[in-house]
Amino acid sequence: MKKILLTTFVALMGLTACVYEPEQFIAKETGNENTSGETSVGTIFAVNDGFQICNPSISQDMDKYPGAMLWLNFSGSLGVTSDDSSYNVKKAGEHDRLTVSDSANKVLWFTKIDTANGDCEFQDPEWSTKGEFIVSLRAYDKTGGKCKQENRDYGIIAIRMSDKKRFTFYSKNISETATPHLWIDPSSTVDTSADASTIEGFFGTKNVRLTYVDSTAQNILYVDFAGVDSDEDLEKALANPKKMAAPADVKDGYIESQLFSPDGKFVVYNVIENTMTSWNAYVQEVSETSSPIMIEKMNGMISAPAQPHWFSYNGRLFVSWAEFPDGETMTGQQKSLLDKSMHDGSNGRTAMREVMLMPGAPSDLAVEWVGDVRQVSPVPTIGGRSSDGRFLATGDSKGFLVKLP
């Protein structure tokens, strides 16, 4: 069984939060599947060579990691190559590392759990809005034992990619389905010789925002560190996260995968009904007084938007998303994008729409859509679009990079 979910609650919430037991899914080769292929869709590359992944996140650093994605592994063998022997592709533990790999399945960057300091696993990794940082959940065994799933608790950490140092926001009492995200001032400059125990020393700025979902999965919380000038300020800010108003339909499901806009003033996210085959997507200003604004299903769309992401290009801002046929789960990656039957849009697609945002405005003015919904690709992808516009990322049972034509 591919997905052995851990509790009844998690069983209703196990999409992008990759909470599975170690038995991984391995793609079976068919006559329609290859490692990569040139098609009318573009060039499609199988990430991790057919082995299962989750939490796909497209590169936010086009200089160091162009055409690459961040992902989370399962246990066993991994279908990548690494110049670092410590990566160990034959004996991976479940969620024991974060990997950035390219279309050739070469590992460009990785970090492993720190077992000496009690790490059990990573969960919900996501590239921050600034390409130098990743945010993730970190699990530990609250009994001090051997990391049995029922004994795990979670915290939120940031990882600086240049030196793999960590900053701990929360060490415990965070839900394993918190799907954290970070916004960092894009003009900031990191000084790795600075005091990495402070927000400003670690990130090169105090202008940082963190968001995550609370333990009930009914509310989005956020912390703004701009006014943090001392350890006491930091402790107070983390102990008193602010809460955003939730959409009415959350009572029948849960919130996940809220992502900051490039300016850090809005988020996009999904509310997923407990059946996991129905959902809505929202845009909302990051404020205690803001209202959720649903992204409407327009004529010609296959479904409501799934897994919305921001995409900024040449001064224009878009929201991109996946669409799936009725009855499909939101991930849709039980099927291989290398299968040509996927390429006609009948199994879903990737789309986007331009948007203008006005923070501080009344809700009817805060979000203004520009033009029509446009198709990006006739295959559904859930991991976002690279900032140069050339790549899409996706993955659940199978991971793929799509280089657009």
NORMO-V810722 format. One record per backbone hydrogen bond with DSSP energy under -1.0 kcal/mol. CO is the residue of the C=O (numbers start at 1). NH is the residue of the N-H. If there is no record, write none. Layout:
BEGIN
co=CO nh=NH
co=CO nh=NH
END
This chain:
BEGIN
co=7 nh=11
co=9 nh=12
co=10 nh=13
co=17 nh=19
co=18 nh=20
co=25 nh=52
co=30 nh=33
co=35 nh=46
co=37 nh=44
co=42 nh=39
co=43 nh=403
co=44 nh=37
co=45 nh=401
co=48 nh=51
co=50 nh=27
co=54 nh=72
co=57 nh=70
co=61 nh=65
co=68 nh=59
co=69 nh=101
co=70 nh=57
co=71 nh=99
co=72 nh=54
co=73 nh=95
co=76 nh=92
co=81 nh=107
co=84 nh=87
co=89 nh=78
co=92 nh=76
co=93 nh=96
co=95 nh=122
co=96 nh=113
co=98 nh=111
co=99 nh=71
co=100 nh=108
co=100 nh=109
co=101 nh=69
co=102 nh=105
co=105 nh=81
co=106 nh=102
co=109 nh=100
co=111 nh=98
co=113 nh=115
co=114 nh=117
co=114 nh=119
co=115 nh=118
co=121 nh=139
co=123 nh=137
co=126 nh=135
co=130 nh=133
co=132 nh=161
co=133 nh=128
co=134 nh=159
co=135 nh=126
co=136 nh=157
co=137 nh=123
co=138 nh=155
co=139 nh=120
co=140 nh=153
co=141 nh=144
co=148 nh=151
co=149 nh=152
co=151 nh=142
co=153 nh=140
co=154 nh=174
co=155 nh=138
co=156 nh=169
co=156 nh=170
co=157 nh=136
co=158 nh=167
co=159 nh=134
co=160 nh=164
co=165 nh=160
co=167 nh=158
co=170 nh=156
co=175 nh=178
co=178 nh=213
co=181 nh=211
co=182 nh=129
co=183 nh=209
co=185 nh=188
co=191 nh=194
co=195 nh=198
co=198 nh=202
co=199 nh=203
co=200 nh=204
co=206 nh=208
co=207 nh=185
co=208 nh=225
co=209 nh=183
co=210 nh=223
co=211 nh=181
co=212 nh=221
co=214 nh=217
co=217 nh=255
co=219 nh=214
co=220 nh=244
co=221 nh=212
co=222 nh=242
co=223 nh=210
co=225 nh=228
co=230 nh=234
co=231 nh=235
co=232 nh=236
co=233 nh=237
co=234 nh=238
co=235 nh=239
co=242 nh=222
co=247 nh=250
co=248 nh=251
co=249 nh=252
co=250 nh=253
co=252 nh=274
co=254 nh=272
co=256 nh=270
co=259 nh=268
co=261 nh=264
co=265 nh=286
co=266 nh=261
co=267 nh=284
co=268 nh=259
co=269 nh=282
co=270 nh=256
co=271 nh=280
co=272 nh=254
co=273 nh=276
co=278 nh=273
co=280 nh=271
co=281 nh=295
co=282 nh=269
co=283 nh=293
co=284 nh=267
co=285 nh=287
co=293 nh=283
co=298 nh=301
co=306 nh=322
co=309 nh=320
co=311 nh=318
co=313 nh=316
co=316 nh=313
co=317 nh=355
co=318 nh=311
co=319 nh=353
co=320 nh=309
co=321 nh=351
co=322 nh=306
co=323 nh=349
co=325 nh=328
co=336 nh=339
co=339 nh=342
co=340 nh=343
co=345 nh=348
co=349 nh=323
co=350 nh=376
co=350 nh=377
co=351 nh=321
co=352 nh=374
co=353 nh=319
co=354 nh=370
co=356 nh=368
co=358 nh=361
co=362 nh=365
co=362 nh=366
co=366 nh=358
co=368 nh=356
co=374 nh=352
co=377 nh=350
co=383 nh=58
co=384 nh=393
co=386 nh=389
co=390 nh=404
co=391 nh=386
co=392 nh=402
co=393 nh=383
co=394 nh=400
co=396 nh=53
co=398 nh=396
co=399 nh=47
co=400 nh=394
co=401 nh=45
co=402 nh=392
co=403 nh=43
END
